[in-house]
Amino acid sequence: MDRPLPLKRADFPHVLAITTRWMDNDVYGHVNNVVYYSFFDTVVNRYLIEHGALDFANGPTIGLVVETKCNYFQPIAFPDTVHAGLRVVHQGTSSVRYEVGLFRNDDKTASAQGHFVHVYVDRTTNRPVPLPEPLKKALAGLHR
């Protein structure tokens, strides 16, 4: 399996600053690996909410994570600020593959990066549905 090279901050059209918390550190003195996935979730869902593409409480369509991966290059630790870069690398009929780069403080090279795939489904039936127009519009600014 080939290990990817860390991406650059400039590779991402959207970046969100996320403050680390004391409790994010593990016994080894750096942010625990499970927290990285929380950063992924935060940058994607906040972007979608702010761009009118996600109503997580009442919307008829929801995104289910069906695949995720993270590669770690260097540690992040409290009190670092994480800058989560976001881009879309594939948009299908009912799915989107997001890539996320996590940058420590002012670093220009990713400390970690990965992806997750959302399949958009009807909230009631859990069956895949075509991407709603507001979502397509929001995603347009994330393509690379």
HELIX and SHEET records of a PDB file:
HELIX    1   1 ARG A    9  ASP A   11  5                                   3    
HELIX    2   2 TRP A   22  ASP A   24  5                                   3    
HELIX    3   3 ASN A   33  GLU A   50  1                                  18    
HELIX    4   4 GLU A  133  LEU A  139  1                                   7    
HELIX    5   5 ALA A  140  LEU A  142  5                                   3    
SHEET    1   A 5 HIS A  14  THR A  19  0                                        
SHEET    2   A 5 THR A  81  GLN A  91 -1                                        
SHEET    3   A 5 SER A  95  ARG A 104 -1                                        
SHEET    4   A 5 ALA A 112  ASP A 122 -1                                        
SHEET    5   A 5 THR A  61  TYR A  72 -1                                        
END                                                                             
